[in-house]
């Protein structure tokens, strides 16, 4: 930490003397002797500690400290505070662009006469390679080896580039491919709970470039997802500027019943909090019910925080936190330091002691015993459906008009059946048939109870003679090697393999859209009658077009239910009255006959989830494998860009940059590039999955000699801006009102021609025409994907006009110099009679302030006011500089002169 400036709170410093170690200093906030501190939510205490420890009367001021202590009064006043996280967490889909930006910033600094070495991370940065692996091979014993080999072959350029980054950039640590999913590795290995650095103790905290960074809050570590460009600024030492949030207290009572799982709990909470509305708020869990949940259960709930809309879902640390650290092989001496520090700081709590309960903005309650088995879908995580009602709900979705809960299949088509041959056997597909069943994602594979529950269910199913149809793409992709160890120890892996749930890799895989191809016979059968077939996965996202282009319905489910629906072969089933199949004796077998109880699972978990497993896996996690270690990377401070590379390319973001910021420019007579509806996700804006063969990105790659089998995914090519610009708005499920049907196309308004979005944008760019996007509510929901802002910037989009924005995406837009404009309450493009065919002029006043009203003038003579969604002065500062990274470059140049 920086000790060059006198800290006005140095009187709070004291020492903690661990056994056989040098004394460690910390700022003891309990010595404030301020009743306001004792009433603060535990999550807000972490923000306060950061400001007090960093206080320099410049970036971190005494007025910030008082604002946080006065949280009860200031929480609704949009008070801006700084926050400096202890570390940054990246995964490879976002990590590659981050390292590309750092390399490009070094080039820019050098070009502008500065020192390239000044562009370096100043806080610890962990980058876990987990998004590259795809389910190419499944159902064979060597699937893991095949998929890992495919991963290396496809991504060699990216991996070599990251290896360069690990040696060229200080503080950057790479966790090699094949190690696990970033958030599970963070939970089981990277998280400290209490940080020890430069002789000081302070709470572990982080921001990550994946929205599910929030998973770590289940361990009592404050962390959330940010855009990649915002994370890069943090890496360079810039504090996050945030509005002091409201904190919703979520009171848990009771305990989970014997047939429900933590997945059912989180789907219930997700639906509940989406209905309540917690966007931009912290959620903090308290009450005796929390003590009934394991850390893995809490992490599952925290993981899906983006799906219920909050910034964090925080569980303050308690005795279970310390026990989890011991179980996962953390050092005992460090665990004792953590306990002592947290208790000194009043950051350690007993959930059964209500006298420790702080004040909250509002309180909601859930009785855990009321939770029932459920799944969510078919298109959104918050659309929870009790398992008992899935058949009725799915049939209603077939009939409903197209929407989040509708496919609008005509009555005469709802009973369609398509026969097909697969591996010499005849099968049939119907609406509701399951074609993908994946046990995947950090949400659930980090939780031994649901993973062992799936294993026990599989074992009982196999013993009873049940099977899974061979055309269903089944897979098991856990978040760390520890999962494999305890599944083997519990002797459930053979049964999982028999049902087709072969180990296919350690990574996000199906959950991120890397589900790989379906059998051609299955695709033909689906297309023949345009069937609504299903994917069922233990993931956290099921937005349209994300899981697979051919699964129009996708459901999130616990790992045991993934297996159950795979055996059934359809979601169009009522498990209460319809059997899964026939047993060896020819009698019907129901799901209840093979469902393991919670107590049964707990017994197996105690016997087979051991600290030695975590120590074995993580003691060598950074060593990598022979393939990774054999990669040869270039050396040097500046990256030697290869002009022929289709993976790594110097981006144009800083090419025309000047030392001084330029005056604000109005948006004059902009055309509408796209006119979109509600809940447009970052998957719609910047897909991560496969590159369609008839797309502009495919055209670009083929022109450079890349064959379709080597296209890889958009996510894997995020280091190349030319591919990503062409992939912007390339989701086949994108519904653009200018066109009127789903697909990545729009209208070039001057000519009336309908073309791909990229081709239209390129034509506007040639004519020097600025662009805007019209949208509805929750624009940019989903993953914290910086390319969903970078891509539109490269297409020439100057502003997005929407009814509301997802928190991270709004920040990303500002970080790229795009203006987020918000309709007035109760207004929308529809209520204002906008068609999207007008031209829009936005004049920005010289004294532009946060949340200022600005006027939009149209060529029709009509005008209306909107809110410029710059929520803080710092966001405005970034925008005036053309983006956050441009601002950082200028600041570094100024500090060096």
N, C-alpha and C positions, 0 to 999 in steps of 0.2 A: 504494500500500500504506500501511497505517497505521503511522506512525512516532512516534505520540504516547507509546507505552509502550516502555520500554527493553527491547531484545531481548537476552537473555543470550548469544545466539550472534552478536552484532555483530562479534566478533573474526574471523569468517569472511568478512566483507565485503571485497571488493576491487573494483577498477575494470578495465574493459575499454575500451580506447580505439580505436574504429573510425576508419577513414580519414575525415577531414573531418567528424567528428561529435563531439559532447560526450561525455565519458566516461560509460559506463554501469556501474552498480553491480550486483553479484550476490553471492550467498552461495556461496562456493566450498567445496563439501562435501569435496573431496579434501584440504583443509587440516585436516580432522578427524584425519588421520593415524591412522585406525582401520581395522584389518584387516577388521573386521566389515562396513564399507561396501563394500569391494572384493568381498566374497562375496555381497552382496545381489543378488537378481534386479533387472534394470534397471527393471522396473515399480515395484518397492518403493522404489527410489531416488527416483522422482518423488514418491511419498507423503512420503518423508523430507524432501525439499527444501521441500515445502509447509509442513510443521510447523515446520522450523527457521526459514524465512523469516518465518512468521507468529507465532513464539513470543512470547507476552506473559505467560506464567506464569499464565494464567487459562483462556481458551478452548483455547490451545495450550501445553502444559506441557513442561518438560524431561523429565518421566517418559514423555511420549509419544515423545519423540525416542529415549530409551533403549529403549523397547519395540520401536520399529521397527528400531533397530540390532541388537537381540537377536532379530530375526525368526526366525532358525533355531530358537531355543528357544521363542518366544512364539506362533508361527504356529498352534498347535493349542490355545491356551489361551483362545480367544474374547476376546482383548484388544481393547478398544475404543479407536479413535484418531479424531481429527478430520481432515478433509481439506477444503481450500477450493479448488475448481476455479478456473481462470483465467477461464472464461466459461461461458455457458449457451447452448444451441442449441435452438430451437423450430421446429416446423412448424405449419401453420395449424390442423390439426384439434386440436392441443394448445395452440397459441398463442392461439387465440380464448378458450378457457376460462381460460387464465392471465391474459389481459388483463381478462376479465370479473371474475375473482377480485380483481385489483388494484383495479379500479374499485369493487367491492363493499367491499373492505377500507377504501378511502378513505372511503366512506360510513359504515362502522362506526366508524372512528377519529373522524370528525367527531361522530357521534352520542354517543360516549363521552367527548367533550370534548377530543380530541386534535387534532393538526395533520394534515390529509389529505396534505399534501406530504411527510410523513415516510414515506409508502408510495411508494417509488421504488426501482428496481433500482440496486445499488451496484457491479455488475460488468457488463462488456459482454454484451449479449444480442442474438443474431442470430435473426430469425424469417423462415424461408423459406416462402413460400406455394406448396405443391406438391401438396397432397392434394385440392384441390377439383375438378380437371378430370376429366371422365368421357369414356369412348369412346362418345359418341353417334353420331358420324359416323366411318366408316372406308372405305377403298378408293376414296376420291375425292381429287383433287388439292387441294381446298379443305377437307379434313377438319380440318387444324390450325386454320384460321381459324374454322370453324364451332364446333369444340369450345371454343375460347377465348372465342368470343362467348357460347355457352351458359353457360360458366363464369362470366362476368361478370354475365350476366342473373340467374342463380340465386343468386349469392353477393354481390351488390352491398351488401346490408346489412352482411355480415360484413367486407367489404373496407373499407367506410367506417369501421366500428368500429376496425379495425386501424390505419387512417390516423390516427384520433384518438389511439390508443395511441402511435403513433410520435412524435407531437408532445407528448403529455401526460406520457409516462414517459421519464425520462432513461435513457440508455444503451441504449435499444431501437432496433435497426436493422431495417428491413423490406426483404427481398428480394422484389420484386413477383412476381405470378403470371406464368407463362410463362418463368421463368428456368431452371428445372430442379428436380431432386430434391434435397432438403435435404442428404443425405449426400454426394452427388456434388459439389454446390456447396461443401460444407465441405472436401472433399478437394482440389478443384481451385483453390479461391479463399480461403475463410475461414481455413483452418488456418494457424497461424504456425510451428509446431514449437517455436520459442522466442519467448516473449512479450516485448515491450518496452513497459513502462508505468510512468509516474511516475519515469523514470530508472533503473529496475531491469530486469534480465533474469531470466527464470525459465522453466521448461518450460511450453509450452502444454499445457493440460489442460481438460477440459470434462465437463459432464453435459448430457444432452439428453433431451427428452421423447418420444423414440422409441427403442425398444429397439435399433434398428440404428445408433444413434450409435456403436457399437463399431467401425464401419467405419474410423474415423479412426486406430485403433490400427495399421493397416497402414502408416501414414506415420510411426509412432513417436510419436504424440500419444496420451497416456493419456486415455481417455474411455469413458463407458458411459451406458446409459439409466437414467433414474429416473422416478418418477411425476411428473406435472405439479405436484402440490402440494409435493413435495419440491424440485423445481426452483424453484418460486416462493420457497421459503424461502432457497435459495442466492442467488437474485436479490436478496433483502433482506439478504444478508450473513451468513446463518447457515451455519456449516460443516456438511458432511455428517459424521454420526457413523457410522462403519463398523467392522466387525470386521476386524482385520488378517488378510488372507486367506492361505491356502496358495497356492503357485504351482506349477503343473504345468509342467515343462519339456517342450516338444514338439520332439523332435529330428528334423530333416528331413535326409535324405541323398538322393543321386541327383538326377535331373532328370526332368521330365515327358516322356513319350514323344511321338512325332510325331503321334499321333491323339487324344490326350487334351487336355483344356482345364483352365483354373483352376476352372471350375465342377465338373468331375469331382473335382478335388482337394478342394474344400471339401465336397462331398457325402460323400466318403470320410472326411474328418476329422470331419464332423458325426456320422456313424454311429459312428465309433470312440470319440469323446469322450462321446457319449450313453451308450454301453455302459460306459465307464470310470466316469462319474459325476463331473462337475466343477462342479455347482451351487454357487454361492457362492465359487468359487475363481477365481484368475487363471490364464490359460494364457499362457505366454511361449514364443515360437518361437526356436529356435537351431539351429546346425549348418550344414554347408556347403551343404545343399539350399536354405536360405533365399537364399543368394547367387544361385541360379539363378532365383529368382522376381522378377518386376518389382514395382514398388509397386502397380500395378493388381491383380496376382495376389494380393499380400498383403492388399490392401484387400478383395478378394472373400472371402478366408478370414476376415478380422476381422469383416466385415459379418454373417456368419451365426453369430457368437458366441452370440446368444440361442438359436439352434436347437440348438447343442451344449451350452448350459446354463451356460457360464462367465460371469463378470462381464465379463472382457475377454479378447481374444486378441491379445496385444501383440507387435509386432515392433520391437525397439529400433532407433533411427535408425542409418543407415550411409551409405556413399557413394551408394547408390541413392536414398536419401531426398533428398540434396542435388541429385542429377541430376534427380529428379522436380520439385523446386521450380524448377529452371532451365527444364525442359521446359514447365512450366505458367505461365511468364512471371513468376515472382517476382523481386523486385529482387536483382541480383547482390551488391550491398554487404550486403544483409540476409542472404543465403545465407552469406557469409563470416563474418558475426557468429555465425550459428547454428552453423557448423562449429567455430569457435574456442571458443564457450561449451560445446558438448557435449563436446568433447575435454577442456577444463579440468575438467569435472564428472564425467568418466569415465562419460558417458551415451552415448557414440558407440562403435559396435563394428564389428569385422571378423568376419563370420560364419565365415570360413575359419580363424580363429585360435582354437583350442580353449582356449588359456590364458586367454582372456577369459570363458570360460563360468562363470557364477555357480553357486551351490548352489541346488537346487530341492527342493521337497517330495517329488516323485517325477518320473521321466522316462519318457516313452513315445516310440516312434520310428516313423517312416513313411518307407519308401523310395518316393520320388515316381515312380520308374520302374514301380512296381507298380500305379499308378492306371489304371483302365480307364474308357472312356466309360460314363456312367450317368445315371439320372434318379432322382428320389425321389418316392414317393407310395404309394398314391393319396390319403392323408389327412394325412400328417405329413412334415416335412422330413427327419427322421432315418431314414426307411424307404427306404434307398438300394437301387436295383435296377440291376445291370449291364444295359446296353442289350441284350446278347446274351440276357438272360433275361426281358426285359419281357413278351413274349407269354405265356410259361408262368406268370409271376407274376400277370399280369392275370387269366388264366383261373382261377387258383387263388383270387384275390380274389373273383371272381364266385360261386364255390362256397362259400367260407368263411362261417361265421356272422358276423353283423353285428359289426363291430369296426374297429380301425384298418386291418386288412388283409382286410376282408371285407364283402360286400354281401348274401350269402345269397339269391342268385337261384336259383330252383328249376331242376332239370335241364331240364325241358321248356320253360323260358323263356329259356335261355341262348343259343339260336340265333335269337331273335326278330329280325325284320326289319320295318321300317316304311317304306313308300314315301311320298314327299311331293313336291309341286311347288314349285319356287322359281325365280322369274324366267323362267317358261315352260319349264323343264326339269325332268325327273323325276330324283329322287335317292333314295337309301336310307340309313337310319340303322340301326346295329347297336349292341350293347353294345361299348363301346370306341371308338366314333366320336369324332373330334375335332371340337368345335364352337367352341372358342376357342383361338387360338394367338397369344400375345402376347410380343413382345420388349419387356421392361419391367423396371423396378426398378433401384435403385442397385446392387444386388448385382453385376449383370453389365454394365449399360450404361456403367459407369465404366471398363470394361476394353476398351481398343482391340483387344486380340488376339481376344477372342470376338466383338466387334461386327464387326470386319473379316472374321473367319472366317465369320460369318453372311452378310456381303455377298458374299464370294467364292463360298460355296456357292450362294447365290441366283443369282449370275451364271452359274455352270456349269449350274445346273438349267434356267435360261431358255434358254441356248444349246442345251441338249440337248432342249428342247421339253416339259419338265415344267411342270405347272400346279397350282394349289390350287383346290379346289372353292369356288364363290362364296358358299355359305352359311356357310362357316367364318369366324368373326369374327376376322380377322387385324388386328394393329396393331403399330406401332413407336412407343414412347414413351420416348425416351432421357432421361438424367438431366441433360443440359446441351446447349446449342447447339453446343458443340465437337464432339460426336458427329456431328451433321449435317454439319458442315464437313468432317471427315475422310472421312466416307462419300461425300460429293460429290466430294471431291478424288480418292478412289480409284476413282471411276466405278462404284460398285456400287448407288447409289440407284435408277437406272432398273430394274434387275433386281428389287430389293426391291419396288418399286411394282407391277411386273407380277405378282408372286406375291401381291399384296394387302397387303404390309407397308408401307402408306402412313404417313407421319409424321402422328400424331394429336394430339400435344401433348408438352409437357415436364412430367412429373410422375409420380407413383406409379401412377395409373390402374388397370390391371387388378390389379396386385399388392396394392393396398389394397382391392380389391373394386369399383372404379369401372369395371367392364368394360362397362357400358351394357347395353341390351336385346339379346337374340337375336331373329332373325326369328321372327315369330309362327308361321310354318309349321314351323319347327324345334322350337319349344316344344310345339306340338300333337303332333308326331311323338314327341317324348321322352315326353310325358305319356301317350300312347296305350298304350304297353306298359311304362311306368315304366323306360325304358332308362337304363343306367349309361353316360352319355356323359362326355366328358373335356374338360378344359382343360389345355393345355400352356403353361407360361409360364417365362420366365427370371427368376423371382422368388425370394423367400425364405420364403414362407408358403403353405401349401396346405390349411389346416384346413377342416373341413367348413363349408359355407355361406359361406365368405369370398369366394371368387373369383366365383361366380355361383350363385344358388339352384338352377339346373337342371343344373349340372355336379357330379355326385356324386363323380366321380374327378377329381383334379387332380394334375398332375405338374410338378415343378420340373426344368428342363433348361437346358443351355447354349443361347445364341441359335442356333447352327447346328442343334442338335437340335430346337429349336422349329420351325424351317423344315422340317426333315426330316419331322417328324410331321405338319405341316400338309400337306405334299405327299402323304404316305401316306394321310392322312385318318383314321387309326386308330392306337391304341397296340397293337392286337391284331395285331402284325406282328413277324416275325423278320427284321431287316435283312440277316442273313447269307445267307438262302436265298430271301427274297421281295423282288422288285424294288419300287422306289418307283413305277414306272410304265413306260410305253413311251416311248422316245425318238423323235425325228423319223423315224428309219429303221425304226420299228416293232419294234426290238429292246428287250428288257428292260434297264432301267437300275437299277443297285444304288446304295445309299448310298455304298459305297466308291469308285464311279466318279466321284463329284463332291465327295468330302470333301477340303477343303484341308489340306495338311500344316502343322505348326507353323512349319517353316522358310519356307514360302511366305507365311504370314501375317506373319512377322517382317520379311520384305523389304518388304512393302507398308506395314507400320506405320512403319518407318524413313523411308520416302519421304513419307508423307502425314499423320503426326501431328506437328504443328509448333508451337513456342512462340507464333508469331504468331496462331494460331487461339485459344489461350487468352486472350491479351492482348486480341484483338478482342472476344471475347464478354464478358469480365469487366470491361473498362474502362468499360462503360456499364450494368452489370447492375442498379445501383440506380436508373437513370433511369426504368425501366418503359416502358410503351407509352402511346399516346394515351388509351386507355380508362381505364387505371389513373390516369393523371395528371389526367384530367378529373373524377375523383371528388371531391366536396366533403365534408369531414369537419367536425364541430363542434370548437370550441376550448374550452379551460378545463380546470381541474384535476379537476373532478367531471364524470362522464359524464351527459348528460341522457337518462336511460332513457326509451324509448318504450313505453308500456304495451301498445300494439297490435302490437309486433314479435313475430314468431314465430321469429326468429333470435337476438336478443340480449335477455336478460332478467336482471334483478338476482336472483341466487340467494339462497336462504333460509338459507345456511350461518351467517350472522352475525346474523340478525335478533333473536334472543333472547340475545345474548351479554352477559355481565357483565364488569366490570373484573377480578374475582377468579375464580380457578378454583373449581369446585364439587367437593364430595366425591364419591368413587367410588360409583356406584350398582350394586347387584346386578342380574342379569337374572333376573326372576322368572317362572317358568312360561311360557317362550317356546314358541311354536309353530314347527314346521319349515316354512319357506316352500318349500324345494326339497330334494330328496334326490338328489344327483348322483354320478356315478362318477368315474373317473380322467381326467386330462388335460383338464379343463374349462378352455378358453382364455378370454382376455379378449374374443375374438370371440363366444363363447357368451354371456358375461355382458353385454357392451355392444357390439352389432354396429356396424360403421362403414358398412355398405352400405345398400341401398335400403330404404325404409319400405313394408312390406306394406300393401295397401289395406284389409285387414280388421283392422288392429292398433289398439291403444289410441292410439298416436301419430298414426295416420292420422285416427282419430276426432277427436282434439284439433285437428288442423290443419284438417279439413273444417268443424268447428264455427266456425272463425275465417276461413272463406271461402277456404281454400287448396285448389285443385284438385289431383287426383292427379299431374298432369304437373309440378306445381311443388313436390311434396313434398321433392325433393332427397334427400339421404342423412342417416343418423343422424350421420355424421362431420361433415357441414356444419352440423348444427343443435346442436352441442355447446355453443353459447353460450346455449341455452335449456333450463333445468333441467326444465321441464314436459315437453318432448318426450323428454328423455333419461331421465327417471324412467320414462316409459311405454315406452321402448325397452330398458329393463334386462331381461335374460334373454329378449329377443325373437327370438333366433336360431331358425330353423325346424328346425335340426338338434340343438337342445338335448334331451337325454334325461333326463327327470325320473322317478325310480323311483316317485314317488307316482302318476304317471299311467300309466307303462308304455309310452309310445310317444313318438317325437320330436315336438317342437313347443313353442312358448312358452306352455305352460299348466301349471297346478298345481291342487291340491285345497284348498279352504277347509275345513279339518278339522272345525270345529264343525258345519258344515252338510252336509259331504260333497259340496258342489257343485264341479264342475270349471270353471274360468274362466281367463282370461288371467292371467299372473303379476301384472301391475299391478293388475287389478281385485281379485284376492284380497288383495294387500298393502294396497290402499286400504280394503278392508273390515275387515282386522285393525286398521288405524290408527284407524278410526272407533271401534272398541271398545277402543282403548288397549292392544292386545296386542303385546308385543315379539316379534321373529322371529329365528330362526337359520337357517343353511344347513348341511346335511350334505354332505360331499364326500369324494372319494378322494385319490389321489396327484396331485401337480403342479397343484394348484388355482391358476388364474390365470396359466397359461403363455401365451406369445405376446407380443403387443405391450404396451408399457408404457403402459397406457390408464387414466388416472386416473378416467375415468367408470365403469370397472368396479368402483371403490370408492365413488365419489360416488353412483352409481345405487342400489346396495343400501342405502346410508345413507338416501337419500330414501325408500326403500320400508319403512324401519323395521327393517332387519337390524342386530342388535346384535353378533353374533358369527358367525364361520365356523368350523366344526369339520371339519378335513380331516386326511388322512394326511400330507400335505406341501404346502408352498406354493412357488410361484415367487417368487424373491427380490424383484423390483420390486413385484409385486402385494401381497405381505405388507406391505411398507413403505407402500404406498398405503392399505391397510386401516387401519393404525395412524394414518396421516395424516388419516383421516376419522373416527377414534374408534371403529372397529370392531375387536373383539378377534379376532386369529387364534389359534385353539386347535388344538393338534396331538395326535392320538391317540398313545398310547405305542407304542413300537416293537413291531411284530408285531400290533398291534391295529387294528381298523377298525370301521366301523358294522356290517359283516357279522359279524365275529368276536364282537362284543359283543351280537349279536342285535337290533340296533336296527331299527325299522321306519320311523322318521320320523314316526310318528303319536303319539309320546309328547310330553310337555311337559318342557322343560329349564330347570333353575334353576342359575345360575352365581353363586356367592358369591365376590367378589374381596376378599382380605384387605387391610387398611389398609396393611400393609407389603409390598405387592406388589413383587416383584423380578424382574429379567430371567430368563426361562426357568423361572419358578416353577411347581411343580405346583399345580393347582387342581382342586377336586372338582366334578363335574357330578352333580346330583341330579335324578332323573326322577320324574314323578308315578306311575310304576309301582312305586316303592320301590327301584328299582335305582340304584346310583351307580358312578361310575368316575372315575379321575384322568386329566387331560390336561395338556399343557404350554402355558402362556400364552406365545406366541411373540413376546414383547418381548425382543429380543436385546441391547439396550443400555439404559443408564439414560436416555439422551436419548430413545429411543423411548417409554419409560414416561412421561417428562415431557410429551411431545407428547400421549399418550393421556389423561393426567390433565387436560389442558387442553381435551379434546374434539377434538383434532386439531392438526396442525402450524401451520396458519394462525392459529387461535385463539391458540396460544402466541405466535406472532410479534407479533400485534396487542397482546397484553398486555405483551410485552417492550418494544415501542416506546412504549406508554403509560407504562410505568414509567421508561424512560430519559428521557422528556420532562418528568417531574415533579420 
